[in-house]
Every structure is written in C-alpha cells, then in structure tokens.
Amino acid sequence: MTVTFDGNVLSKPEKYVDWKDDSAKGTNNPTFNYPSATYAYDVTNYVNASNIDTYYVTVANTKAYNGNDPSTTGDDKKSFNIQAIGLLTLYNESGSKVYDYWVDEGCDLTYLKCTDNSATPIVWQDNRKPSDTKCWANFSNVDNSSVSSVTLITVAPSAGTEYNQIYLNSDPLAVFSGLWDGNPRDKDFSWDDTADVKDFLLNGQNYAIFHNGLDDDNSNTDGQMQAANAFLLVNKTA
C-alpha cells in the first residue's frame, strides 16, 4: 500500500491491526477472517495552518490484481477495502478559549453472529456474545471542573445505526445508540460527533465504550464493527 498526501509519499505510520479470530492470524482460512487495520500518519509538515486549503490523499494498492489480465503481478489475496480517510487538525488559537483534548487511535475488531435464535439461551458463534464484544478507549487525568461543554467524536468502521451503541463510562444514562451509519459494504464513513456529553464526564479516568450488539438475548446484530478512533474535547472556557 502506498499513501500520498498532496503528492508527498507518507511512511512510518502508527499501525494497528486486528482479526476477527486471533487464533487464525495471518492464515488463509475459509471463515473470511480478513484483517482490519488503522493507519495514522503525521502530516504536520504538509499542512499550511495560515491558509484554508484543499488537500488530496491517495491510497494505492501496490499489488493490484486484474483477473482479466494474467500479466498483472498481484493477486486477489492482496486486495483491501478503504473504509475512511480523515484529517485531524489541532490549532493554537489566541484569546481566552481553553480546551483539553485526548486522541485515542487503534483497531479493535469485533464480530457477532447468532447461530440459533430459537434456543434458550440464544446460541452465538464461538460463544461470543454481545456482552463480550466491547472496546474501551481510555481518557486519563481528566479535570471536570469549570467545564462548559464536552464533545466525544468517534470513528467506527462498519458500525450500524440500530444494533451498535457507545457509552461514556458505565453510567446507563450515557448510552447513545443510532450514532453511526455504515456497514462493511457502505460508502458512508461511520462516525459521529455527539452534541454534548458534559453530564457524563468524570474527574480522573474516563472511558468511551464501543458496544457491538445489544443484549445477549437479542439476536439482531450488524455483524462486524471496528473501534478505530475516539476523540474527547473538553471546553473549559468560562
């Protein structure tokens, strides 16, 4: 894979990779246990903060495959799907505004499949239930005093609107559902900028919890969901 930002070839990314089934990592098995990944690049040197510009990113498969052309060097085992490209920019702003922010990035791939919803209890593939398919993003050393607003931004490729949820900490009042709009074959970027989660912010340790599925006795799922990014922005402007 080759990635360019405004014509500049990027290298040395922070890379996070996960599989549906860790026991079959790197194997070519019949259960479609494809890897998923998040790549993060530092492009600070290529962004002009003084101007409003448009930046172009290209992602190319260096082992591209053409099934109709036997002379191509790649093969279909080298194909991949690009689910989203985002640019996170932080500015130093003069004036009285004060913000604290946390940036979490990674790749935690979850997968749910009910194999028998007529049984009691419901039977789940590999005994992996919704109560097992949770991913935690960690925000440490949070000061929740003198806070005017708190924004939680999440990126969750393949997350859907009905059967995935996110919590800020464990408070049941902080359950948000229907945040994301996407599935493995959608064109949509599965992300959400929640309006304000100030009421759920704790002093010290905080967690954004991505939850694939609903309850262990509810067989409805979106199947695959990846927790990729969680950004917490705390506005401390008086």
N, C-alpha and C positions, 0 to 999 in steps of 0.2 A: 504494500500500500504506500502510495506517495501522496503527501498532503502539501499544498501550497497556499500561502496567504498573500494575496496581491502579487503573485508571481514569485514569492520567496519560498523556497523549499524548506519545510519545517522538519526538525529532527529532535531526538531525545525527549519524547513525550513522557508524561506521567501516565502509566498504562495500568489498567485494572481489568482483569479477565475472570470470567466465571462460566461454569457449565450448569446445566440442569442437574446433572448427576456427577458428583466429584469422582466417584469410583471409575468413571469411564472417560476421564480427561484425556484429550488428545487421541482418542480412539475413533475409528470409523465404524460406529455401531448402527444397528437398524432402528434405534429408537429416536433418531433425529436429535441426538444430543449435541447440537451445534454450540460452539462457544459464543459468548457475548462479551462485549468489552466497551470500556470508556477510555478515550484517549484525550489528554489535556495538554495543550501546548502553550508556552509563554510567548506571546506575540507583542509584548510591550514595545519593543524596538521598531515595530512596523506600524504603530498607531500614532497618528498626529492628534494630540488632545486639543490643539488650538483651533482646529477646523472641524466642521461637520462633513464627513466623507463617507463614501460607499466603499466597502471592502469586499473583495471576492475571494472565496475559498473554493479550491478544487480538491476532490478526493478521487484518486485513480487506483484501479486495481492493476498492479504491475504484472499479474498473472492472468490477464483477461482471457476468457475462453469463448470461442466461436464454434459451436457444434457443427456448423456447415463448412468449416474450413479446417481440414486436418493439419494444415501447416502451422496453426497457432500453437504457441508454446505453453499456454496454460491448460488447465483442466477444470471441470466443474467443481472439484473439491476445493478450489481456491476462490470460489465466489463468496461475496458477502453483501449484506444489506446495510445501507446507510440510513439510520433512523432519524438523526437530527444533527444539526451543526449549530452551535450557539457561540456568541461572543460576550464574555463577561468583562465589563469595563468599570473600573473604580476611579473616581476623580477626587482630587483635593479641591475643596470648594471654600472660598473665602467667606467670611461672615460668621454668624452666630450659630449656624446649624452644626449639631454634633451627632454623629452616627457611630454605633458599634456594629460590626458585621462579622459573620462567620461563613466560611466557604467549605462545604463538605463535598468531596467527589469520590466516586468509587464505582463498583459494579457488583451488585448482589442480585443474582438472577434467581427468581422463584418460579415454580411451575406446579400447577394443581390440576388434577383430573379425577373426577368421580367415576368409578368403575361399576358401581351398583347402588343406585339411589332408592331401591326398593327394600334393601336390607336395613335392619336396625341393630347397631348404628350403621350409618352410611359407610360404604367401603370406598377408600381413597387409594389411588395408585401409590405403591410403595409405602403405604400407611402414612403418607404425608398429607396432613390436614391443614385447613386454614389457620388454626391456632399455631401451626409450625412455620407458616410462611410469612414471617415478619422481618423487616430490615430496619436497623436503627442507625440514624445519623446523629452524631454526638456534637453538642454545643456546650463547651465548658466555660467556667468562670464568667457567667452572665450576671450582670448587675441590673436588677429590675427596678431600681429606684429612679424616680424622676423620668419615667418613660412616657412619651406622648403617643407613640404607635409602634407596632411590631409587625413586620411583613415576613411571611415564610414563602419562599419560592422553591418549587420542587420540579425536578425533571425525572420522569418515569416512563421510559420507552415501553410500549405495549400495554400500558395501564389503560383500563377502560373506565367508563363513567358509572356503571351500576354496581360492579362487584369488587371494586378496589376502594380502599379507604386510607386516610392518613390521620395520625394523631399527633398532637403536640403534647408530649409527656403522656402520662397514663390516665389523665382525667377524662372520664367518659363524656364530659361536656365538650371536650375538644376533638370530637370525632367529626371529620369532614369527609363527605362522600360525594361522588359525582364530580370530582375535580378534573379528571383527565379525560381526554377524548382521543383514543387511539387503540390500535391493536397491531399485531405483528405485520399486517399487510396494509395498514392505513397509510395515507400520505401525511397525516397530521402529526405534529410534534406534540407529544404528550407532556404538557407542562401546565402549571397553574400558579398564578400569583394570587394568593388568598388576600382578602381585603384587609383584615387586621386580626391578629391573634394575641393582642396585648393581654387579654384577660387570662390567658393560659400560661404566661411566661413565669417561670420560677427563678428565684435567686440561686445562682450557682450552676448546677448541672441541668441541662435540658436535652430532650431527645425529640427528633421527628421520627415517627414510626410509620413506615410504609407497610400496609397490610394487603396481601393478595388474598382475595376471598372474603367471605363474611363470617359465617358461623360454621362449626364442624358438622351441623345437621342441615346445612343448606348446600345443595349440590351445584348451584349455579356459580360458575366462575368464568373469568376471561382467559383462563389457562396460564399463559406466560406473563410475567411482569418483571421489569428490571428497575431497581433503585439505582439511579445514576448520580444525581446531584441534589443537594439541599442547601439553600442559602437563607440565612437568617439576618434580617436587617432591623436593628433597634434604633429608633429615632429618639434621641434624648434632648431634643431641642425644647426649651421651656416654652 
